Amino acid sequence: MSDIHDFKDLKIWQKGIDIAEKCYFLTKSFPRDELYGMVQQIRKSAASIPANIAEGYGRRSTAEYIRFLNIAQGSVNELETHIILSERVKLCEQKHIEQIISLLREESRMIIALIKKLEK
C-alpha cells in the first residue's frame, strides 16, 4: 500500500474510471431521444462508481469508507441493469456491452474484497 498516495493510485478507482469512459462512448450511439433517459441513467451510475470510491477513500474513518464502497457496489449493480436493459430494448448490441459487463464483474469482486479486508 506504500505506493498509494491518493485515490487515483487505487486500481479499483482506475477500473471504475475505465468503466465510466466506456459507458460514455457506448451511449454516444444511443438515439437522441434517450439523452435524458437511458443515456443519463447509464452515465450517472457509471460515474458514481469511481466517485464513491474516491469519496470514501477521503473520509476519516474505515466505517465511512466501507459505506461509500457499498454505495459504489450498488452503482455497479444499477449500471449493469441499465446496460442489460439497453441491449434488450435494442439501444445497443450485445457485442458492445460484453466488455463493460466483464469489467463490472471484476470491479464488483474488487469492491467486495476491499470491503472484507477493511472489515477485518
C-alpha positions in Angstrom: 0.0 0.0 0.0 3.0 2.3 0.2 2.6 3.3 -3.5 -0.9 4.7 -2.7 -0.7 8.4 -2.3 -4.2 9.3 -3.2 -7.4 7.7 -4.6 -6.1 7.9 -8.2 -3.5 5.3 -7.3 -6.1 2.8 -6.4 -6.6 0.1 -9.1 -10.3 -0.2 -8.0 -10.7 3.6 -8.8 -8.8 3.3 -12.1 -11.1 0.4 -13.2 -14.1 2.4 -12.3 -12.9 5.3 -14.5 -12.3 2.9 -17.3 -15.9 1.6 -17.0 -17.3 5.1 -16.9 -15.3 6.1 -20.0 -16.5 3.0 -21.9 -20.1 3.8 -20.9 -19.8 7.4 -22.2 -18.6 6.1 -25.6 -21.3 3.4 -25.7 -24.1 5.9 -25.1 -22.8 8.3 -27.8 -24.5 6.0 -30.3 -27.9 5.9 -28.5 -30.8 7.7 -30.1 -31.1 11.4 -29.2 -34.5 10.9 -27.6 -32.7 8.8 -24.9 -30.4 11.6 -23.9 -32.5 12.4 -20.8 -33.5 8.7 -20.3 -31.2 5.8 -20.6 -28.1 7.8 -21.5 -28.4 9.9 -18.4 -29.0 6.9 -16.2 -26.0 4.9 -17.6 -23.7 7.9 -17.4 -24.8 8.8 -13.9 -24.4 5.3 -12.4 -21.1 4.8 -14.3 -19.6 8.0 -12.9 -20.9 7.1 -9.4 -18.7 4.1 -9.1 -15.3 5.8 -9.1 -16.7 8.9 -7.5 -17.9 7.0 -4.4 -14.6 5.1 -4.2 -12.8 8.4 -4.2 -15.1 10.0 -1.7 -14.9 7.0 0.6 -11.1 7.0 0.4 -11.1 10.6 1.5 -13.2 10.0 4.6 -11.8 9.9 8.1 -13.0 6.5 9.2 -12.9 3.0 7.9 -16.7 2.7 8.5 -17.4 5.6 6.2 -15.0 4.2 3.6 -16.9 0.9 3.7 -20.2 2.8 3.4 -19.1 4.5 0.2 -17.7 1.3 -1.2 -21.2 -0.3 -0.6 -22.7 2.7 -2.5 -20.2 2.1 -5.3 -21.3 -1.6 -5.3 -24.9 -0.5 -5.6 -23.9 1.6 -8.6 -22.2 -1.4 -10.2 -25.4 -3.3 -10.0 -27.5 -0.4 -11.2 -25.2 0.2 -14.2 -25.3 -3.5 -15.2 -29.1 -3.4 -15.1 -29.3 -0.3 -17.3 -26.8 -1.8 -19.8 -28.6 -5.1 -20.0 -31.9 -3.3 -20.5 -30.4 -1.1 -23.2 -29.4 -4.2 -25.1 -32.7 -5.9 -24.6 -34.6 -2.9 -25.9 -32.2 -2.7 -28.9 -30.4 0.6 -28.0 -27.2 -1.3 -28.4 -25.9 -4.7 -29.4 -24.6 -7.4 -27.0 -21.2 -7.3 -28.6 -20.9 -3.6 -27.5 -21.7 -4.3 -23.8 -19.8 -7.6 -23.2 -16.5 -5.9 -22.2 -18.4 -3.4 -19.9 -20.2 -6.3 -18.2 -16.9 -8.2 -17.8 -15.3 -5.1 -16.2 -18.3 -4.6 -14.0 -18.0 -8.1 -12.6 -14.2 -7.6 -12.0 -15.0 -4.3 -10.3 -17.6 -5.9 -8.1 -15.2 -8.6 -7.0 -12.6 -5.9 -6.2 -15.1 -3.8 -4.2 -16.3 -6.8 -2.2 -12.7 -8.0 -1.5 -11.8 -4.5 -0.3 -14.8 -4.2 2.0 -13.9 -7.6 3.5 -10.3 -6.5 4.0 -11.4 -3.3 5.7 -13.9 -5.0 7.9 -11.1 -7.1 9.5 
